[in-house]
């Protein structure tokens, strides 16, 4: 998710920079083709939407990965506590069986 967001942001920014970099007064040439005003407008809108969507995907992916890390860390802590408790119970059982003999 994070990589997809970064790709969308980069593609949108690249389209905007390419359009601005090739602007020459009254005409614009984008990727080797002449582009009219309406097409340039739609390229700008599409680039803006790609950047916003990319940011949203990046934000969601980051939150999701952080949540998964927290859950994993908590599960590991609980697992360690359970292992300690089971080891303690085994020791208690071993001591009781030694006493009964």
C-alpha positions, 0 to 999 in steps of 0.5 A, a space after each residue: 500500500 505504501 509503495 502504491 501511494 508513493 508511485 501515484 504521488 510520483 506519477 502525478 508530480 511527474 505529469 505536472 512537472 512535465 506539463 509545466 516544463 514544456 509550456 511555451 507561451 501559447 502551446 504545450 508539448 507533453 511527451 512529444 505531442 501537442 496538447 490543447 488547453 482543455 487536455 492540459 486542464 484534464 492532465 492537471 486535474 488527473 495529476 492532482 487526483 493521483 497525488 491526493 489518492 496516492 497520499 490517502 493510500 500512503 496514509 492508510 497503508 502506514 496506519 495499517 502497518 503500524 497497527 499490525 506491528 503493535 498487534 504483533 508486539 502485543 502477541 509476542 509479549 502475551 506469548 512470552 508471559 504464557 510460556 513463563 507461566 507454563 514453565 512455572 506450572 511445570 516446575 510446581 508439578 515437578 516439585 509436587 511429584 518429588 514430594 509425593 515420592 
